[in-house]
């Protein structure tokens, strides 16, 4: 019985030794120290690259299997129509800018007209004061028969004429003020047109930039559609 136990223990030891030897051989596999081998799986990340809008393809610079680096130009869409639209939008922008300049000049002109009307009002206001003073003096003198009735009538007519001229000048001044506000409103409209035209130019330029397809990172071209 003791002999069987000894032989069993020896067999277990031999099996353990053989397992250890096999493990060492598989672990080393002929590689130097510091090199580890293992089973695993590599997975590539697919990146689809396409234009944001449909159109005609102009150039393709890489083929399937080519390696590309980040920011390499892969393809370019035809931008002939977009370039024409940008030129049209740029012309509209310039036209709107000229409208702003014209409206600003018109405001300056209306302000000058208002100042002239204001000066005219002051002038006719002074004429009315003089006519009213003459009329008041004539009325006092007429009470003592110092002046003729004709002179009094003439002074009354002059006072009424001066009052009417002043009213006309004041109306012109009010109209000039309204014209200033109208010209200022034209500036606001023209500036809004400038902003709209500038936005159109920016949008079209963004579309032109999107028409050039670039590599977002290093990689290999798998396929082209």
KOLLOLO-513049 format. One line per field, with one value per residue: residue in three letters; z, x, y of N, C-alpha, C in turn. Coordinates in pm, 1 decimal, always signed. Atoms other than C-alpha are relative to their C-alpha. Layout:
<nodes>
r: (ALA	...)
nc3: (Z	...)
nc1: (X	...)
nc2: (Y	...)
cac3: (Z	...)
cac1: (X	...)
cac2: (Y	...)
cc3: (Z	...)
cc1: (X	...)
cc2: (Y	...)
</nodes>
This chain:
<nodes>
r: (UNK	UNK	UNK	UNK	UNK	UNK	UNK	UNK	UNK	UNK	UNK	UNK	UNK	UNK	UNK	UNK	UNK	UNK	UNK	UNK	UNK	UNK	UNK	UNK	UNK	UNK	UNK	UNK	UNK	UNK	UNK	UNK	UNK	UNK	UNK	UNK	UNK	UNK	UNK	UNK	UNK	UNK	UNK	UNK	UNK	UNK	UNK	UNK	UNK	UNK	UNK	UNK	UNK	UNK	UNK	UNK	UNK	UNK	UNK	UNK	UNK	UNK	UNK	UNK	UNK	UNK	UNK	UNK	UNK	UNK	UNK	UNK	UNK	UNK	UNK	UNK	UNK	UNK	UNK	UNK	UNK	UNK	UNK	UNK	UNK	UNK	UNK	UNK	UNK	UNK	UNK	UNK	UNK	UNK	UNK	UNK	UNK	UNK	UNK	UNK	UNK	UNK	UNK	UNK	UNK	UNK	UNK	UNK	UNK	UNK	UNK	UNK	UNK	UNK	UNK	UNK	UNK	UNK	UNK	UNK	UNK	UNK	UNK	UNK	UNK	UNK	UNK	UNK	UNK	UNK	UNK	UNK	UNK	UNK	UNK	UNK	UNK	UNK	UNK	UNK	UNK	UNK	UNK	UNK	UNK	UNK	UNK	UNK	UNK	UNK	UNK	UNK	UNK	UNK	UNK	UNK	UNK	UNK	UNK	UNK	UNK	UNK	UNK	UNK	UNK	UNK	UNK	UNK	UNK	UNK	UNK	UNK	UNK	UNK	UNK	UNK	UNK	UNK	UNK	UNK	UNK	UNK	UNK	UNK	UNK	UNK	UNK	UNK	UNK	UNK	UNK	UNK	UNK	UNK	UNK	UNK	UNK	UNK	UNK	UNK	UNK	UNK	UNK	UNK	UNK	UNK	UNK	UNK	UNK	UNK	UNK	UNK	UNK	UNK	UNK	UNK	UNK	UNK	UNK	UNK	UNK	UNK	UNK	UNK	UNK)
nc3: (+0.0	-3.0	+129.8	+95.4	-29.0	+48.2	+146.6	+35.1	-24.5	+103.3	+126.2	-6.9	+11.5	+139.9	+79.2	-31.2	+62.3	+144.1	+23.7	-18.1	+116.5	+114.3	-21.3	+25.5	+143.6	+66.5	-42.5	+61.7	+144.7	+71.8	-3.0	-111.2	-118.5	+17.2	+109.6	-40.6	+109.0	-47.6	+101.9	-5.5	+122.4	+36.1	+70.4	+63.5	-6.8	+132.7	+4.9	+129.4	+37.1	+111.9	+2.6	-69.9	+99.7	+124.5	+106.7	+96.0	-51.1	+91.6	-7.7	-107.9	-2.7	-57.8	+41.4	-107.3	-50.0	-25.8	-136.8	-3.4	-129.4	-37.5	+78.0	+142.9	+82.8	+61.1	+119.9	+11.2	+78.1	+95.6	-67.5	+99.3	-30.7	-126.9	+23.1	+62.4	-104.9	-88.1	+70.6	-3.5	-137.4	-24.1	+67.5	-81.3	-119.6	+37.2	+29.3	-129.2	-64.6	+68.1	-45.5	-132.4	+19.3	+59.7	-104.1	-92.9	+66.4	+3.3	-135.1	-13.4	+80.7	-68.3	-117.8	+48.2	+35.7	-124.3	-58.1	+81.4	-32.4	-134.8	+12.5	+68.4	-100.6	-88.0	+75.3	+16.6	-134.0	-24.4	+85.4	-60.3	-117.3	+48.8	+55.1	-111.5	-70.9	+83.3	-4.0	-131.4	-2.1	+92.7	-61.4	-99.6	+71.1	+71.2	-96.2	-7.3	+139.5	+38.2	+128.1	+79.4	-7.8	+97.5	-64.0	-96.2	+74.4	+54.4	-109.4	-34.2	+106.0	-16.2	-116.3	+37.9	+96.2	-75.7	-77.1	+93.6	+43.8	-111.4	-6.8	+110.8	-35.3	-105.3	+65.5	+70.6	-101.5	-43.2	+108.7	+3.3	-112.4	+40.3	+102.8	-69.9	-55.9	+111.6	+48.0	-102.0	+17.3	+117.5	-44.9	-71.4	+100.0	+78.7	-85.5	-7.5	+127.3	-4.9	-84.8	+71.7	+109.6	-59.1	-43.6	+119.7	+42.2	-96.5	+18.7	+125.0	-21.3	-79.5	+91.0	+83.7	-83.4	-21.7	+123.9	-2.7	-99.7	-54.7	-93.8	-137.7	-77.0	+78.6	+24.8	+132.3	+73.4	+20.1	+125.6	+54.1	+63.1)
nc1: (+84.4	-91.7	-66.9	+93.4	+9.5	-123.1	+5.8	+102.3	-57.8	-101.0	+69.9	+55.2	-112.1	-44.7	+100.5	-13.6	-122.7	+23.3	+87.0	-79.5	-89.1	+82.0	+39.2	-117.0	-27.3	+103.5	-10.7	-115.7	+22.5	-117.3	-15.3	-84.7	+69.0	+67.7	+95.9	+113.5	+93.1	+134.9	+103.8	+82.7	+68.1	-9.5	+118.0	-17.1	+115.9	+39.1	+42.8	+59.0	-28.2	+86.0	+38.6	+125.7	+105.6	-28.7	-56.0	-86.5	-134.6	-99.7	-127.9	-26.1	-146.0	-52.2	+65.8	+19.1	-124.5	-100.0	-7.7	+10.9	-23.9	+100.4	+10.9	-21.3	+119.5	+39.5	+80.4	+53.1	+122.7	+4.2	+53.3	+24.0	+125.7	-15.6	-81.8	+86.5	+89.1	-77.7	-20.7	+126.8	+21.0	-96.5	+51.5	+111.2	-58.3	-55.4	+112.9	+58.9	-92.4	+15.1	+128.1	-24.2	-72.6	+92.8	+94.6	-71.0	-14.0	+132.1	+25.4	-77.0	+66.6	+123.8	-37.0	-36.1	+125.2	+68.9	-68.9	+34.7	+138.4	-0.5	-49.4	+103.6	+103.6	-50.1	+0.8	+137.5	+49.6	-46.6	+80.2	+132.6	-13.8	-13.2	+129.2	+93.4	-37.7	+44.0	+145.5	+39.3	-29.4	+92.9	+132.3	-0.3	-5.3	+126.9	+99.0	-15.7	-0.9	-136.7	-28.7	+120.7	+61.3	-68.6	-122.3	+41.1	+40.5	-121.7	-71.1	+76.2	-25.4	-138.2	-4.7	+62.0	-88.1	-113.9	+48.2	+21.6	-133.1	-56.6	+68.2	-51.4	-135.7	+11.0	+43.7	-117.6	-89.4	+57.8	-16.5	-141.2	-23.1	+56.8	-88.9	-116.9	+39.2	+16.7	-133.1	-58.8	+62.7	-63.7	-128.9	+26.4	+35.3	-119.2	-89.5	+57.0	-31.1	-142.8	-16.0	+56.0	-90.7	-121.9	+32.3	+5.1	-138.7	-59.6	+60.6	-49.6	-141.5	-2.5	+31.8	-118.2	-99.8	+45.6	-14.1	-131.8	+3.0	-133.1	-7.0	+4.3	-106.9	-79.3	+69.5	-9.5	+124.1	+54.0	+72.4	+55.2	+132.1)
nc2: (-121.2	-114.0	-5.9	-58.3	-143.3	-62.5	-8.7	-99.4	-132.1	-24.8	-29.8	-137.2	-92.7	-1.3	-73.8	-142.3	-49.4	-7.9	-115.7	-122.1	-11.8	-41.1	-139.0	-83.5	-3.0	-79.9	-139.2	-63.6	+10.4	-43.9	-145.1	-44.9	-50.2	-128.6	+9.8	+81.8	+29.6	+26.4	-0.3	-119.7	-38.3	-141.1	-48.5	-130.8	-89.2	-49.5	-139.5	-33.8	-138.3	-38.2	-141.1	-27.1	-12.3	+69.7	-81.4	+67.1	+26.7	-55.9	+71.8	+95.4	+1.8	+123.1	+123.4	+96.9	+56.9	-103.9	-50.7	-145.0	-62.5	-100.1	-123.7	+22.3	-21.9	+126.9	-23.7	-135.9	-10.7	-110.6	-119.5	-105.9	-67.6	-70.0	-119.6	-99.4	-50.0	-87.5	-126.4	-71.9	-47.2	-107.4	-119.0	-50.4	-60.7	-130.3	-88.7	-38.6	-93.2	-128.8	-55.3	-58.5	-125.4	-96.1	-41.2	-87.5	-129.7	-62.4	-51.2	-123.8	-102.5	-39.1	-78.3	-133.8	-66.6	-35.0	-115.8	-116.7	-34.0	-56.2	-137.4	-75.9	-26.5	-107.2	-125.6	-48.0	-33.8	-137.4	-88.7	-12.2	-87.2	-137.5	-41.7	-17.0	-123.0	-111.9	-6.0	-51.7	-143.7	-66.1	-4.7	-107.7	-127.1	-20.5	-49.2	-146.4	-46.4	-39.5	+65.2	+21.4	+132.3	+86.2	+51.3	+102.8	+119.9	+62.4	+67.7	+120.3	+98.6	+47.7	+90.7	+126.4	+65.3	+53.0	+114.5	+109.9	+47.2	+75.1	+129.0	+81.2	+41.3	+102.0	+124.1	+54.0	+55.9	+127.2	+96.2	+37.2	+91.5	+128.9	+54.7	+56.8	+129.2	+93.0	+36.9	+87.6	+131.5	+59.7	+54.0	+125.6	+101.4	+33.0	+78.3	+134.4	+64.7	+33.4	+118.1	+115.4	+34.5	+55.7	+136.3	+84.0	+24.7	+92.9	+132.7	+58.5	+32.8	+123.0	+109.8	+21.7	+68.1	+137.7	+75.5	+64.3	+107.0	+25.0	+111.4	-47.6	+63.4	+93.2	+126.3	+57.5	-4.9	+134.8	+9.5	-123.0	+15.0)
cac3: (+0.0	+82.7	-248.3	-445.9	-271.4	-355.5	-722.8	-733.1	-579.3	-827.7	-1117.4	-999.6	-966.6	-1319.2	-1461.8	-1279.3	-1403.8	-1760.3	-1732.0	-1601.1	-1886.5	-2144.0	-1991.8	-2001.2	-2362.4	-2466.3	-2264.8	-2404.6	-2760.8	-2854.2	-2783.8	-2568.2	-2224.1	-2208.5	-2512.4	-2439.7	-2688.2	-2655.0	-2855.6	-2947.5	-3216.3	-3393.8	-3507.0	-3755.8	-3732.2	-4056.1	-4137.8	-4417.4	-4596.9	-4822.6	-4929.3	-4733.8	-5052.3	-5379.3	-5688.9	-5964.0	-5862.6	-6010.6	-5886.4	-5678.4	-5563.0	-5396.4	-5486.7	-5279.5	-5062.0	-5055.8	-4717.9	-4636.8	-4357.0	-4173.9	-4379.7	-4712.5	-4985.4	-5094.2	-5347.5	-5470.4	-5587.6	-5883.5	-5746.7	-6071.8	-5979.6	-5623.0	-5747.0	-5965.7	-5669.9	-5455.7	-5722.1	-5735.4	-5355.3	-5347.2	-5601.8	-5391.0	-5086.4	-5265.8	-5390.0	-5035.2	-4905.4	-5168.6	-5060.9	-4704.3	-4822.0	-5036.2	-4745.2	-4516.7	-4772.0	-4800.7	-4422.5	-4430.5	-4710.5	-4521.4	-4208.8	-4408.1	-4546.6	-4193.8	-4070.6	-4364.7	-4288.1	-3923.2	-4017.2	-4249.8	-3965.7	-3742.8	-4020.4	-4083.7	-3710.5	-3686.0	-3981.5	-3805.8	-3486.3	-3684.4	-3868.9	-3545.2	-3383.5	-3677.4	-3671.9	-3297.6	-3344.1	-3640.0	-3447.5	-3165.9	-3412.7	-3601.9	-3285.3	-3293.7	-3670.7	-3693.0	-3985.2	-4263.6	-4274.2	-4578.0	-4382.0	-4108.8	-4364.4	-4522.6	-4186.2	-4109.6	-4446.1	-4385.0	-4044.4	-4191.0	-4476.6	-4235.1	-4021.8	-4327.1	-4446.7	-4100.9	-4096.9	-4437.7	-4314.6	-4006.2	-4227.7	-4439.5	-4125.0	-4008.2	-4351.2	-4341.9	-4001.2	-4134.4	-4432.5	-4194.1	-4019.6	-4353.4	-4466.3	-4135.4	-4188.8	-4530.4	-4359.4	-4132.7	-4429.8	-4626.5	-4331.2	-4296.3	-4665.5	-4610.3	-4327.6	-4537.6	-4834.4	-4610.8	-4461.9	-4813.0	-4903.3	-4583.7	-4643.9	-5002.9	-4900.7	-4640.8	-4912.5	-5131.4	-4842.1	-4778.6	-5143.8	-5067.0	-4885.4	-4655.8	-4440.2	-4076.1	-3957.0	-4078.4	-4237.8	-4545.7	-4814.0	-4806.0	-5095.6	-5318.6	-5418.4)
cac1: (+0.0	+284.1	+450.0	+138.7	+117.9	+481.1	+427.2	+112.4	+295.0	+578.8	+333.3	+165.8	+501.4	+600.0	+274.5	+319.2	+674.5	+568.5	+294.4	+538.4	+782.7	+503.1	+388.2	+739.7	+782.0	+451.4	+512.7	+856.1	+783.8	+1136.8	+1088.2	+1335.0	+1248.6	+1006.3	+805.6	+457.6	+233.5	-141.1	-453.1	-665.2	-860.6	-800.6	-1100.7	-1077.6	-1308.6	-1493.0	-1535.2	-1774.6	-1676.4	-1926.6	-2034.1	-2316.3	-2512.2	-2541.7	-2366.6	-2122.2	-1792.8	-1495.3	-1181.1	-1088.9	-727.7	-698.0	-780.3	-889.5	-606.5	-414.7	-298.2	-392.4	-297.1	-508.7	-617.4	-527.5	-768.1	-955.5	-1200.7	-1351.2	-1702.1	-1775.5	-1831.5	-1899.6	-2259.3	-2164.6	-1897.7	-2156.3	-2394.7	-2117.9	-2042.1	-2410.3	-2432.6	-2116.5	-2271.9	-2586.6	-2372.8	-2192.0	-2522.6	-2659.3	-2346.3	-2384.1	-2747.5	-2629.3	-2384.2	-2653.9	-2899.2	-2636.8	-2569.3	-2942.0	-2967.1	-2691.4	-2871.2	-3201.9	-3028.5	-2883.2	-3229.1	-3370.4	-3106.0	-3179.9	-3552.5	-3480.2	-3278.7	-3558.0	-3808.7	-3590.4	-3561.2	-3935.5	-4004.3	-3793.3	-3982.2	-4310.4	-4188.7	-4090.8	-4423.3	-4617.8	-4422.5	-4492.3	-4860.1	-4885.3	-4720.5	-4940.8	-5254.6	-5153.4	-5072.6	-5395.8	-5592.6	-5455.8	-5480.1	-5104.0	-5086.2	-5327.1	-5565.7	-5379.6	-5059.0	-5239.2	-5391.5	-5050.9	-4895.4	-5179.5	-5128.5	-4753.2	-4812.8	-5052.0	-4810.5	-4519.8	-4731.9	-4824.8	-4464.4	-4355.9	-4620.8	-4500.6	-4139.9	-4242.9	-4424.3	-4111.2	-3908.5	-4148.6	-4135.3	-3755.0	-3761.6	-3990.2	-3757.8	-3466.7	-3655.1	-3746.5	-3383.5	-3274.0	-3526.8	-3372.0	-3034.3	-3181.6	-3335.4	-3012.5	-2809.8	-3049.7	-3000.0	-2622.8	-2648.8	-2870.5	-2634.1	-2332.1	-2504.6	-2570.1	-2203.3	-2096.8	-2341.2	-2225.6	-1859.2	-1931.8	-2088.3	-1781.6	-1556.2	-1768.5	-1724.8	-1362.4	-1350.4	-1051.4	-935.4	-1034.8	-754.7	-482.9	-611.8	-648.9	-909.5	-1130.1	-1359.4	-1493.2	-1853.4)
cac2: (+0.0	+241.3	+152.1	+244.0	+578.0	+650.8	+565.0	+783.6	+1079.0	+1035.5	+1032.2	+1351.5	+1521.7	+1416.7	+1546.6	+1877.2	+1908.8	+1837.5	+2100.1	+2355.4	+2282.5	+2316.8	+2644.7	+2786.5	+2688.0	+2837.3	+3151.3	+3219.9	+3103.6	+3201.5	+3578.3	+3771.1	+3896.9	+4186.8	+4070.3	+3942.2	+3768.7	+3743.5	+3688.0	+3990.8	+4175.3	+4506.5	+4704.9	+4994.7	+5296.5	+5371.2	+5739.9	+5830.3	+6151.0	+6324.3	+6671.2	+6834.0	+6902.2	+6716.5	+6836.4	+6753.5	+6590.6	+6774.6	+6595.6	+6288.8	+6278.3	+5934.4	+5577.5	+5280.9	+5152.0	+5481.6	+5606.0	+5964.1	+6197.5	+6451.4	+6755.9	+6593.2	+6704.8	+6392.6	+6533.9	+6856.7	+6935.0	+7160.6	+7512.0	+7698.8	+7774.3	+7866.4	+8105.1	+8277.0	+8303.2	+8450.0	+8711.2	+8801.3	+8825.0	+9037.4	+9274.9	+9301.3	+9372.4	+9652.6	+9795.1	+9792.1	+9963.4	+10235.2	+10275.6	+10335.1	+10598.6	+10763.3	+10765.2	+10918.2	+11191.6	+11250.7	+11289.2	+11549.7	+11732.5	+11725.7	+11853.7	+12142.8	+12218.6	+12211.1	+12453.1	+12683.9	+12664.3	+12735.9	+13043.6	+13152.7	+13119.3	+13336.8	+13596.4	+13615.7	+13613.0	+13927.5	+14079.1	+14004.3	+14170.2	+14480.9	+14487.4	+14442.4	+14726.3	+14956.9	+14865.9	+14931.4	+15273.2	+15356.9	+15269.8	+15506.7	+15786.0	+15726.8	+15799.3	+16156.3	+16187.1	+16215.3	+15972.2	+15900.2	+15608.2	+15477.3	+15451.2	+15260.4	+15025.2	+14965.5	+14881.1	+14640.1	+14468.3	+14446.6	+14285.3	+14027.3	+13954.5	+13909.3	+13675.6	+13465.4	+13448.5	+13334.5	+13062.3	+12941.9	+12934.7	+12737.7	+12485.0	+12447.5	+12390.7	+12117.2	+11951.8	+11959.6	+11788.8	+11514.5	+11472.4	+11413.0	+11134.0	+10978.6	+10984.9	+10830.2	+10549.8	+10492.6	+10445.2	+10177.5	+9994.6	+10015.2	+9885.9	+9592.3	+9517.7	+9525.3	+9272.2	+9044.0	+9060.7	+8999.7	+8693.8	+8560.5	+8600.7	+8421.3	+8134.7	+8084.3	+8097.7	+7828.7	+7612.3	+7664.9	+7563.4	+7252.3	+7154.6	+7058.1	+6722.3	+6673.3	+6382.8	+6435.9	+6205.5	+5969.3	+5651.0	+5436.9	+5476.5	+5167.1	+5239.6	+5514.1	+5555.4)
cc3: (+0.0	-133.6	-105.4	+20.7	-51.2	-151.4	-45.4	+18.4	-105.2	-133.1	-1.4	-15.7	-143.6	-88.5	+25.1	-64.0	-150.3	-33.3	+12.7	-118.8	-121.7	+10.6	-29.3	-147.6	-74.9	+34.8	-69.3	-150.6	-79.4	-0.1	+117.1	+116.8	-27.7	-112.8	+41.9	-120.5	+60.8	-118.5	+14.0	-134.6	-20.1	-79.5	-55.5	+11.8	-140.6	+11.6	-140.4	-26.3	-124.1	+7.6	+69.2	-96.6	-126.3	-105.7	-92.9	+59.3	-101.9	-0.9	+117.7	-1.4	+57.9	-49.3	+119.2	+38.2	+28.8	+146.1	-5.7	+141.6	+23.5	-84.1	-145.4	-74.9	-74.1	-131.3	+2.3	-89.0	-95.9	+65.1	-97.8	+31.2	+130.4	-16.8	-64.2	+103.1	+95.2	-65.8	+1.1	+139.9	+33.1	-67.1	+77.6	+127.4	-31.9	-28.1	+130.4	+73.4	-63.3	+42.4	+137.6	-14.0	-58.7	+103.8	+101.3	-59.7	-4.0	+137.3	+20.2	-79.2	+68.1	+127.0	-39.4	-38.4	+125.1	+64.8	-78.2	+30.5	+138.0	-1.9	-67.3	+95.4	+91.7	-70.9	-10.5	+134.7	+36.9	-84.2	+59.6	+122.2	-43.3	-53.5	+110.7	+76.8	-78.3	+5.3	+132.8	+6.0	-90.6	+59.6	+105.9	-68.4	-72.8	+92.5	+13.2	-138.7	-44.3	-133.9	-71.1	+19.8	-95.2	+59.0	+100.5	-70.6	-57.3	+108.8	+43.8	-103.6	+12.8	+117.1	-34.6	-97.8	+70.6	+81.5	-90.5	-48.3	+110.4	+12.7	-110.1	+30.2	+107.9	-57.2	-76.0	+97.3	+48.7	-107.0	-9.3	+112.6	-30.7	-104.4	+61.8	+54.7	-109.8	-53.2	+99.6	-6.8	-121.7	+36.2	+69.3	-98.4	-80.2	+81.7	+17.1	-128.2	-6.2	+81.3	-69.0	-112.3	+52.9	+48.6	-118.6	-48.8	+92.2	-19.4	-125.5	+12.9	+84.3	-87.7	-91.7	+79.4	+23.3	-125.8	-11.2	+114.4	+44.9	+98.1	+143.1	+88.0	-93.7	-19.9	-142.4	-67.7	-25.5	-134.4	-41.0	-65.3	-91.5)
cc1: (+86.6	+70.0	-90.5	-12.4	+122.6	-4.1	-103.5	+52.9	+104.2	-65.1	-56.7	+110.4	+48.5	-98.2	+10.0	+122.8	-17.8	-88.5	+75.3	+91.7	-78.1	-40.9	+115.2	+28.8	-103.2	+11.3	+114.6	-13.2	+118.0	+21.6	+88.3	-84.5	-61.2	-101.7	-109.3	-88.9	-134.9	-93.8	-84.4	-63.4	+14.5	-124.3	+28.0	-129.1	-27.2	-49.0	-51.8	+19.4	-82.0	-29.4	-135.0	-117.4	+41.5	+53.9	+86.8	+140.5	+102.5	+129.3	-1.8	+149.9	+59.7	-82.0	-15.1	+134.0	+106.8	-5.9	-1.1	+29.6	-103.7	+15.9	+41.0	-130.3	-31.4	-74.2	-50.0	-123.1	+10.0	-69.5	-28.7	-125.8	+10.8	+83.9	-82.9	-95.7	+74.3	+25.5	-127.6	-27.0	+96.6	-44.9	-116.4	+50.6	+54.3	-111.7	-64.3	+90.2	-8.3	-130.7	+14.5	+70.3	-91.5	-98.8	+66.5	+20.4	-133.4	-37.8	+73.9	-65.2	-127.6	+29.1	+39.1	-125.9	-77.0	+64.1	-31.0	-143.1	-9.5	+48.0	-104.9	-114.5	+43.3	-4.5	-141.7	-65.1	+41.7	-79.5	-139.2	+4.8	+6.6	-133.0	-101.6	+29.4	-46.0	-152.8	-48.8	+22.3	-97.7	-139.7	-7.4	-3.2	-131.2	-107.2	+5.6	+6.6	+137.1	+39.0	-132.5	-52.0	+67.7	+127.5	-33.9	-40.2	+122.5	+76.8	-73.8	+23.1	+141.1	+9.9	-61.2	+88.1	+120.1	-40.9	-19.3	+133.3	+66.2	-65.5	+49.1	+141.2	-1.4	-46.4	+115.7	+98.5	-52.3	+16.4	+145.1	+33.1	-53.8	+89.1	+125.1	-33.7	-17.9	+134.9	+69.9	-60.6	+58.7	+136.2	-19.4	-33.1	+122.8	+99.2	-51.6	+28.0	+147.0	+21.8	-52.8	+92.6	+129.6	-23.3	-6.5	+140.2	+66.1	-52.8	+54.9	+147.6	+14.7	-31.0	+118.5	+108.2	-38.6	+14.1	+136.6	+2.4	+142.0	-6.8	-2.2	+109.5	+80.3	-78.5	+21.8	-137.6	-49.0	-70.5	-48.3	-133.5	-21.5)
cc2: (+124.4	+15.5	+64.5	+151.1	+73.0	+16.2	+105.0	+142.2	+34.6	+34.8	+140.8	+103.4	+10.6	+77.4	+150.2	+59.7	+16.1	+119.2	+131.0	+24.2	+47.7	+146.2	+96.3	+10.2	+84.8	+147.6	+69.9	+3.5	+55.6	+149.4	+39.7	+50.9	+136.9	+0.1	-95.8	-21.7	-33.6	-1.6	+126.8	+27.9	+150.7	+39.5	+139.5	+80.8	+53.4	+143.4	+27.8	+148.5	+32.4	+148.8	+18.1	+10.4	-73.0	+94.5	-83.8	-15.7	+47.2	-79.7	-96.3	-26.7	-127.7	-117.9	-92.8	-63.3	+103.3	+42.5	+152.1	+48.0	+110.0	+127.4	-17.6	+23.8	-129.7	+20.6	+143.8	-1.7	+118.7	+119.9	+114.0	+78.8	+78.9	+126.6	+110.8	+60.6	+93.1	+135.3	+83.9	+57.0	+113.3	+129.7	+61.0	+67.0	+138.2	+100.0	+48.5	+98.6	+139.3	+66.8	+63.4	+134.3	+108.0	+52.2	+92.5	+139.7	+74.6	+57.4	+131.5	+114.2	+48.8	+81.7	+142.4	+78.0	+43.0	+122.1	+127.8	+45.0	+62.7	+145.0	+89.1	+35.3	+113.9	+135.2	+57.2	+29.9	+142.5	+100.1	+20.5	+91.2	+147.0	+51.6	+23.0	+127.9	+122.2	+16.2	+57.3	+151.4	+76.5	+10.9	+109.9	+137.1	+28.1	+53.6	+152.4	+62.9	+48.8	-60.1	-22.8	-141.8	-96.9	-59.7	-108.8	-128.3	-73.2	-76.5	-127.2	-110.6	-58.2	-98.7	-135.6	-77.9	-63.1	-122.8	-123.0	-59.4	-82.2	-137.9	-94.0	-51.9	-108.5	-133.7	-64.9	-62.8	-135.7	-107.3	-46.7	-97.8	-139.3	-67.1	-61.1	-138.0	-104.5	-46.9	-92.0	-139.7	-72.6	-58.6	-134.1	-111.9	-42.5	-82.5	-142.9	-78.0	-40.3	-127.1	-125.1	-44.5	-60.5	-143.4	-95.9	-33.4	-102.0	-141.4	-67.5	-36.8	-126.8	-120.9	-30.6	-73.4	-146.6	-85.0	-66.7	-101.1	-30.7	-116.5	+52.9	-58.3	-89.8	-129.8	-47.5	+3.0	-141.7	-12.3	+137.8	-32.0	+118.3)
</nodes>
